[in-house]
Amino acid sequence: MSRLQIVLIAAGVLLVVGVLVFNAWQMRLARRRLESARPVAAPATAPRVEPTLHTAASGGAPADTVATAAAAGTRVEHDRDFRLPMTNVVTLDETPDGAADVDGGEIEPAVDDARVPHPRAPIGGMSTVAAPDPDIESILTLQPVKPVAASTLAAGLHARLGKAVRWYGRRETQGAWQRLGPESRGEYGEFAACMLLADRNGPASPAQLEAFRKVVGEVAASLPAAFDGPAVADEAQRAEALDRLCADLDMQIGLTVRKAPPATIAGTRLRGVAEASGFRLAPTGRFEWVQDETGAVAFTLQNITDEAFTADSLRQGATPGVVFLLDVPRVSDPGRAFDQMKLAAKRMALTVGGELVDDNGRPLNDGGLAAIRDQVMGADGALRRTNIEPGSPRALKLFAA
């Protein structure tokens, strides 16, 4: 063996060793960043404390009660002992932009999220810009060996896991997070994969969380990149707790306008009155009342028979009644939305010669409507006390079907 061959072999060995050392160093840095962002665990000897609703003013005192109702005129009060299972409880100050996940797993459009003020960064970075939400999402971070293009995340961006998935990237460790999508350009030095922990379809299951981790792991291996995140079992527990809380806070209010049998409301008449009141027929088979200032749906009008409204069915048929529906967590000002819906329902009843009743068929007078409004405001307050701003992107995600 010549001297040149010996030198080349030695150089090759040193190069391999150098790469291994560099990768180990990158992994160690990644773990340190992740660990520094995690909350300090409670001592093992600490007693288990069940979550409780609390207010900022009381510093943790449980709320007396939370009124929940699936329909107008029905009030069910329970002692509540849940609070949002957050490591970092914050109040969001966001404006809905129509990009909320509403389809149980479809990827949202790549848009800039509204600014989210956090008392500390969710996973180690600046928190005054678009960022992952560690309070309602399972987050896995990826640290590539070198900056890579967002297009390398294609497998993750198109994953369908049954819960909404978002991807973020930032160019520097302390830089601002940017929402990523198929059209994102540029290279990023760190990524965050986020999956929603709960929505109206229930909590993220261990199988979904495991599939999420597998997809992210495969993306990390293809970059290559170090990746880490909380254990699946821990995230499944968080998902269950979050789902229980959202179930307690969920409220939809219905006001019904009906004709006394056998009388009905002609579809053409109904459409004319609805559109004159500001409603528009939507592809969902409901009429929607949209706020001019925000473009957001304040409340809807649907068939009392649950049959979808279409242009043809309205032109040819009739219905015994309609239901005005307010989805309290999904509107930014529930009290105002209820007032607008109440006026529209009263006018509808007067115009078509119908009766305004609750879902139990009981006539509604001004006193009954005032009591229902109190329920709406109680739900509004309960949502805000748990840092779920009604109508915010956070609320739209948690209360999506």
C-alpha positions in Angstrom: 0.0 0.0 0.0 1.5 3.4 -1.0 1.9 6.3 1.2 -0.7 8.3 -0.8 -3.3 5.5 -0.2 -2.7 5.5 3.5 -3.2 9.3 3.6 -6.4 9.1 1.7 -7.8 6.4 3.9 -6.9 8.3 7.0 -8.6 11.4 5.6 -11.7 9.5 4.8 -11.9 8.1 8.3 -11.5 11.6 9.8 -14.3 12.9 7.5 -16.7 10.2 8.6 -15.9 10.8 12.3 -16.4 14.6 11.7 -19.8 14.1 10.2 -20.9 11.8 13.1 -19.7 14.3 15.7 -21.5 17.2 13.9 -24.8 15.3 13.7 -24.5 14.4 17.4 -23.9 18.0 18.2 -26.9 19.1 16.2 -29.1 16.5 18.0 -28.0 17.8 21.4 -28.7 21.4 20.5 -32.1 20.4 19.2 -33.0 18.6 22.4 -31.7 21.5 24.5 -33.9 24.0 22.6 -37.0 21.7 23.0 -36.4 21.1 26.7 -35.9 24.8 27.4 -39.3 25.5 25.9 -41.1 22.9 27.9 -42.7 23.7 31.3 -41.0 22.4 34.4 -42.8 19.2 35.4 -44.5 19.1 38.8 -42.8 17.0 41.4 -43.8 13.4 41.4 -45.0 13.6 44.9 -47.4 16.5 44.1 -51.1 15.5 44.4 -53.1 15.3 41.2 -55.1 18.5 40.6 -58.1 18.2 38.3 -58.4 21.2 35.9 -60.8 23.9 36.9 -62.2 26.9 35.2 -60.7 30.0 36.7 -60.6 33.8 36.1 -57.6 36.0 35.9 -59.0 38.2 38.7 -59.4 35.3 41.1 -56.1 33.8 40.3 -57.5 30.3 40.0 -60.9 30.4 41.8 -63.3 28.1 40.0 -66.2 29.6 38.2 -69.5 29.1 39.9 -71.3 27.5 37.0 -71.3 27.4 33.3 -74.7 27.4 31.5 -74.9 25.1 28.5 -77.8 24.6 26.1 -78.3 22.9 22.8 -81.4 24.9 22.1 -83.1 28.1 23.2 -85.1 28.1 26.3 -83.2 25.1 27.8 -80.7 25.9 30.5 -78.6 23.2 32.1 -76.3 24.2 34.9 -73.5 22.1 36.2 -70.7 22.6 38.6 -67.6 22.9 36.4 -64.2 21.8 37.4 -62.3 21.9 34.1 -59.9 24.4 32.8 -57.9 24.5 29.6 -55.1 22.0 29.8 -52.5 24.6 28.9 -48.8 24.9 29.8 -49.0 28.5 28.7 -52.4 30.1 29.1 -52.8 33.1 26.9 -55.6 35.4 25.5 -55.7 35.6 21.8 -56.3 38.9 20.0 -57.0 37.7 16.5 -59.4 38.5 13.7 -61.0 35.6 11.8 -59.7 35.5 8.3 -61.7 32.6 6.9 -58.8 30.2 7.1 -59.9 28.2 10.1 -59.8 24.4 9.9 -63.4 23.3 9.5 -63.0 20.0 7.7 -61.4 17.7 10.3 -58.0 17.3 8.8 -57.7 19.3 5.6 -54.8 21.6 5.4 -55.6 25.3 5.7 -54.5 27.7 3.0 -51.0 29.2 3.5 -52.0 32.5 4.9 -50.4 34.8 7.5 -52.0 34.3 10.9 -53.0 37.2 13.0 -50.6 38.2 15.7 -50.8 36.1 18.8 -49.5 37.7 22.1 -48.0 35.0 24.3 -46.4 35.6 27.7 -43.6 33.4 26.5 -42.7 31.8 23.2 -44.5 28.5 22.6 -41.4 26.6 21.5 -38.5 28.9 22.1 -39.0 31.7 19.6 -40.6 35.1 19.3 -44.3 35.0 20.1 -45.7 38.3 18.7 -46.0 36.8 15.2 -47.8 33.9 13.6 -46.8 30.8 15.6 -47.9 27.4 16.7 -50.4 27.2 19.5 -49.0 24.8 22.1 -52.2 25.1 24.2 -54.5 23.3 21.6 -52.0 21.6 19.3 -49.5 18.8 19.5 -46.2 20.2 18.2 -43.2 18.4 16.8 -40.1 20.4 15.9 -37.6 19.6 13.2 -34.0 21.0 13.1 -32.5 20.2 9.6 -28.7 19.7 9.4 -28.8 22.7 7.0 -31.6 25.1 5.9 -33.9 23.5 3.4 -36.8 24.6 1.1 -40.4 24.3 2.3 -41.1 22.1 -0.8 -39.2 19.3 0.9 -42.1 19.0 3.4 -44.5 18.0 0.7 -45.4 14.6 2.3 -46.2 16.4 5.6 -48.1 19.3 4.0 -50.4 16.9 2.2 -51.0 14.5 5.1 -54.6 13.7 6.0 -54.7 12.5 9.6 -58.3 13.2 10.7 -57.4 16.4 12.6 -56.2 19.7 11.2 -52.5 19.9 10.6 -50.4 23.1 10.2 -46.7 23.6 9.3 -44.6 26.5 10.3 -41.0 27.4 9.5 -38.5 30.0 10.5 -35.2 31.0 9.0 -33.3 31.5 12.3 -33.7 30.0 15.7 -35.0 33.2 17.2 -36.8 34.4 14.1 -40.5 34.8 13.4 -42.5 31.7 12.5 -44.1 31.7 9.1 -47.1 29.7 8.0 -46.1 27.2 5.3 -48.0 25.7 2.4 -47.4 24.1 -1.0 -46.6 27.5 -2.5 -44.2 28.7 0.2 -40.8 29.8 -1.0 -37.3 30.1 0.5 -35.3 28.0 2.9 -35.8 27.5 6.6 -33.6 26.4 9.4 -36.3 25.1 11.7 -39.8 23.7 11.3 -42.8 23.0 13.5 -45.5 20.5 12.7 -48.8 21.1 14.6 -51.9 18.9 14.9 -55.1 20.1 16.5 -55.8 18.2 19.7 -59.6 18.4 19.7 -62.6 19.7 17.7 -66.3 18.9 17.7 -65.6 15.5 16.3 -63.8 14.6 19.6 -60.2 14.5 20.8 -57.3 13.4 18.8 -56.9 9.6 19.3 -53.7 7.9 20.2 -53.7 6.3 16.7 -54.0 9.8 15.1 -51.2 11.1 17.3 -49.0 8.1 16.5 -49.7 8.6 12.7 -48.8 12.3 13.1 -45.5 11.4 14.7 -44.8 8.8 12.0 -45.4 11.3 9.2 -43.2 13.9 10.8 -40.5 11.3 11.5 -40.5 10.3 7.8 -40.2 13.9 6.8 -37.3 14.4 9.3 -35.5 11.4 7.9 -35.8 12.7 4.3 -34.3 16.1 5.1 -32.4 14.9 7.2 -33.3 16.6 10.5 -33.4 16.0 14.2 -37.0 16.0 15.5 -38.6 15.6 18.9 -41.8 16.2 20.8 -43.9 15.1 23.7 -44.9 11.4 24.1 -48.1 10.2 22.4 -49.6 9.1 25.7 -49.2 12.5 27.2 -50.7 14.3 24.2 -53.6 11.9 24.2 -54.4 12.9 27.8 -54.2 16.6 26.9 -56.5 16.0 24.0 -59.1 14.3 26.2 -59.0 17.1 28.8 -59.3 19.7 26.1 -62.2 17.9 24.5 -64.1 17.7 27.9 -63.6 21.4 28.4 -64.9 22.3 25.0 -67.9 20.1 25.4 -68.7 22.0 28.6 -68.3 25.4 26.9 -70.1 24.6 23.6 -73.5 26.3 23.1 -75.8 26.7 20.1 -79.0 28.8 20.5 -82.0 28.2 18.3 -85.1 30.4 17.8 -87.9 28.8 15.8 -90.5 30.4 13.6 -93.3 28.0 12.8 -96.8 28.0 11.3 -99.7 26.2 13.1 -100.4 22.9 11.3 -101.5 22.4 8.6 -100.3 25.8 7.4 -96.9 26.1 5.9 -94.5 28.8 4.6 -94.1 28.8 0.8 -90.5 28.5 -0.2 -90.6 31.5 -2.5 -92.1 33.6 0.3 -89.5 32.4 2.7 -86.6 33.2 0.4 -88.0 36.6 -0.4 -88.3 37.5 3.3 -84.9 36.0 4.2 -83.1 37.8 1.5 -84.8 41.1 2.4 -83.6 40.6 6.0 -79.9 40.2 4.8 -79.6 36.4 4.5 -78.0 34.7 1.5 -78.5 31.1 0.5 -75.3 29.1 1.0 -74.2 25.8 -0.6 -74.6 24.2 2.9 -78.4 24.3 2.4 -78.8 27.1 4.9 -79.3 30.8 4.7 -76.4 32.8 6.2 -76.5 36.2 7.8 -73.1 37.8 7.2 -71.8 40.8 9.1 -70.9 43.7 6.8 -67.9 44.8 8.8 -66.1 41.4 9.1 -67.6 39.2 6.4 -68.1 36.5 9.1 -71.3 34.5 9.4 -73.2 35.7 12.5 -76.0 33.2 12.5 -77.9 30.9 10.1 -81.4 30.1 9.0 -82.3 26.4 8.4 -85.3 24.2 7.6 -87.2 23.0 10.7 -87.3 19.6 9.0 -83.5 19.4 8.6 -84.0 19.2 4.8 -81.5 21.4 3.0 -82.7 24.4 1.2 -81.9 24.7 -2.5 -83.1 27.1 -5.2 -85.3 24.3 -6.6 -86.8 23.2 -3.3 -87.6 26.8 -2.3 -89.2 27.5 -5.7 -91.3 24.3 -5.7 -92.0 23.5 -2.0 -93.0 24.8 1.4 -92.0 24.3 5.0 -93.8 24.3 8.3 -91.1 26.4 9.9 -87.5 27.6 10.1 -84.9 27.7 12.8 -82.5 30.7 13.4 -79.3 29.2 14.8 -76.5 31.0 16.7 -73.2 29.1 17.2 -72.0 31.0 20.3 -68.2 30.0 20.3 -67.8 30.8 16.6 -69.0 34.5 16.6 -66.8 37.3 17.9 -69.6 39.2 19.7 -72.2 36.7 20.8 -74.4 39.2 22.5 -74.7 41.5 19.5 -75.2 38.5 17.2 -78.1 37.3 19.4 -79.7 40.7 19.3 -79.5 40.8 15.5 -80.9 37.2 15.3 -83.7 38.0 17.7 -84.8 41.0 15.6 -84.6 38.9 12.3 -86.7 36.1 13.9 -89.3 38.5 15.2 -89.7 40.1 11.8 -89.9 36.8 10.1 -92.6 35.6 12.5 -94.6 38.8 11.9 -94.2 38.8 8.1 -95.1 35.2 7.5 -97.8 35.0 10.2 -95.9 32.5 12.3 -95.2 32.1 15.9 -91.8 32.5 17.6 -91.0 29.5 19.9 -88.1 27.8 21.5 -87.0 24.3 20.5 -89.5 22.8 22.9 -92.3 24.6 21.2 -92.9 27.1 24.0 -93.9 30.6 22.8 -91.1 33.2 23.4 -92.0 36.6 24.8 -89.5 39.4 25.5 -88.8 38.0 29.0 -88.0 34.6 27.6 -85.7 36.1 25.0 -83.9 38.2 27.7 -83.3 35.0 29.7 -81.8 33.3 26.6 -79.6 36.3 26.1 -78.3 35.9 29.6 -77.3 32.4 28.7 -75.5 33.6 25.7 -73.6 36.1 27.7 -72.8 33.5 30.3 -71.3 31.3 27.7 -69.4 34.2 26.2 -67.9 35.0 29.6 -67.0 31.3 30.3 -65.1 31.1 27.0 -63.2 34.3 27.6 -62.2 33.1 31.2 -60.7 30.0 29.7 -58.8 32.1 27.1 -60.9 30.9 24.2 -61.9 34.2 22.6 -65.3 33.7 20.8 -64.9 33.9 17.1 -61.1 33.8 17.3 -59.0 31.4 15.1 -58.5 29.4 18.2 -62.3 29.1 18.8 -63.0 28.4 15.2 -60.6 25.4 15.3 -61.8 24.0 18.5 -65.5 24.3 17.6 -65.2 23.1 14.0 -67.2 20.0 13.0 
